């Protein structure tokens, strides 16, 4: 599977269905999992995931928010760029497009990506998503 460099709903990111490629690019320990980004809530459910009933609307309607349920982190975010490859794939592992702990570097990103999907606005760094851990009783904002 290819590694795609694109503007995500939050910042510039690498997307791929192959987590091992992303671990190699980021030089990241394999104990730290990637966020799984779904193109819509239906894709999330079709992948065998569930959200407790009183949290479904929160997940479905959220914008720029990553959720953690039972150590599984995910985000429901439709593609921000009109691209066939992004529309056709139901989910990707996602990570920011930079070396671990460093700022965005266009040269680094271009050298690591197999496919670059960009619109007229180009690629630009923005703030990361809000991170919320949810379970039946509590909901806690982590970032």
C-alpha positions as CSV (number, residue, x, y, z in Angstrom):
1,X,0.0,0.0,0.0
2,X,1.2,3.5,-0.8
3,X,2.0,6.3,1.5
4,X,0.0,9.4,0.6
5,X,0.9,13.0,1.6
6,X,-2.1,15.3,1.8
7,X,-3.8,18.1,3.7
8,X,-6.1,16.4,6.2
9,X,-8.9,18.0,8.2
10,X,-6.4,19.1,10.8
11,X,-2.9,19.4,9.4
12,X,-0.6,17.9,6.7
13,X,-0.5,14.2,7.1
14,X,0.8,10.9,5.9
15,X,-2.0,8.4,5.2
16,X,-1.6,4.7,4.5
17,X,-3.2,1.3,5.2
18,X,0.2,-0.1,5.9
19,X,1.2,0.9,9.5
20,X,4.6,-0.6,9.1
21,X,5.6,1.9,6.4
22,X,4.4,4.7,8.6
23,X,6.5,3.4,11.5
24,X,9.5,3.4,9.2
25,X,9.0,6.9,7.9
26,X,8.4,8.4,11.3
27,X,11.1,6.4,13.2
28,X,8.4,5.8,15.8
29,X,8.3,3.0,18.3
30,X,5.7,0.3,17.4
31,X,4.2,0.5,20.8
32,X,2.7,3.9,19.9
33,X,-0.3,3.2,17.6
34,X,-1.5,5.4,14.8
35,X,-4.9,7.1,14.5
36,X,-7.3,5.3,12.2
37,X,-9.2,7.8,10.1
38,X,-12.5,6.8,8.5
39,X,-14.1,8.7,5.6
40,X,-17.6,8.4,7.2
41,X,-19.4,6.9,10.2
42,X,-20.7,4.0,8.0
43,X,-17.1,3.0,7.2
44,X,-16.4,3.0,10.9
45,X,-19.3,0.7,11.6
46,X,-18.5,-1.6,8.6
47,X,-15.0,-2.1,9.9
48,X,-16.5,-3.9,12.9
49,X,-16.3,-1.0,15.4
50,X,-19.0,0.0,17.9
51,X,-19.7,3.1,20.0
52,X,-22.0,3.0,23.0
53,X,-25.4,4.4,22.3
54,X,-25.1,7.6,24.3
55,X,-21.9,8.6,22.5
56,X,-22.9,7.8,18.9
57,X,-24.1,11.3,18.0
58,X,-20.9,12.8,19.6
59,X,-18.7,10.7,17.3
60,X,-20.9,11.1,14.2
61,X,-21.1,14.9,14.5
62,X,-17.6,15.8,15.7
63,X,-15.2,17.9,13.8
64,X,-11.5,17.7,14.1
65,X,-11.8,15.3,17.1
66,X,-10.0,12.1,17.7
67,X,-11.5,9.5,20.1
68,X,-10.0,6.8,22.2
69,X,-12.1,3.8,23.1
70,X,-10.4,0.8,24.8
71,X,-6.9,1.9,23.5
72,X,-8.2,2.2,19.9
73,X,-7.8,5.8,18.6
74,X,-9.9,6.9,15.6
75,X,-11.4,9.9,13.9
76,X,-14.3,10.2,11.5
77,X,-13.3,12.8,8.9
78,X,-14.4,13.1,5.3
79,X,-11.6,13.9,2.8
80,X,-10.9,17.6,2.6
81,X,-9.5,17.3,-0.9
82,X,-11.5,16.0,-3.9
83,X,-9.4,13.0,-4.8
84,X,-10.6,9.7,-6.2
85,X,-8.0,7.7,-4.1
86,X,-9.2,9.4,-0.9
87,X,-12.9,8.9,-1.7
88,X,-12.5,5.2,-2.6
89,X,-10.6,4.1,0.5
90,X,-12.8,3.6,3.6
91,X,-10.0,4.2,6.1
92,X,-6.3,5.1,6.5
93,X,-3.8,5.1,9.3
94,X,-2.9,8.7,9.8
95,X,0.1,10.6,11.3
96,X,1.4,14.1,11.0
97,X,3.8,14.6,8.1
98,X,7.0,15.3,9.9
99,X,9.8,13.4,11.6
100,X,8.7,12.5,15.2
101,X,8.9,15.5,17.4
102,X,9.8,18.0,14.7
103,X,8.1,20.6,12.5
104,X,6.7,20.2,9.0
105,X,9.4,20.0,6.3
106,X,8.2,19.9,2.7
107,X,11.5,18.3,1.5
108,X,11.2,15.5,4.1
109,X,7.6,14.8,3.2
110,X,8.2,14.7,-0.6
111,X,11.1,12.3,-0.1
112,X,9.0,9.9,2.0
113,X,5.6,9.9,0.2
114,X,4.6,7.7,-2.7
115,X,1.6,9.9,-3.8
116,X,1.1,13.6,-3.1
117,X,-2.5,14.9,-3.1
118,X,-2.6,18.7,-3.1
119,X,-5.0,21.4,-4.1
120,X,-4.4,25.1,-5.0
121,X,-4.0,26.0,-1.3
122,X,-1.0,23.8,-1.0
123,X,0.1,22.0,2.2
124,X,0.2,23.9,5.4
125,X,0.6,23.0,9.1
126,X,-2.4,23.6,11.4
127,X,-3.2,22.6,15.0
128,X,-3.8,18.9,15.8
129,X,-7.1,17.4,16.6
130,X,-8.8,17.4,20.0
131,X,-8.2,14.1,21.7
132,X,-11.1,12.7,23.9
133,X,-11.1,9.4,25.8
134,X,-14.6,8.0,26.1
135,X,-16.2,5.0,27.9
136,X,-19.7,4.3,29.3
137,X,-19.4,6.5,32.4
138,X,-16.8,9.2,31.7
139,X,-15.5,11.3,28.9
140,X,-12.1,13.0,29.4
141,X,-10.4,15.5,27.1
142,X,-6.7,14.6,26.8
143,X,-5.6,17.3,24.3
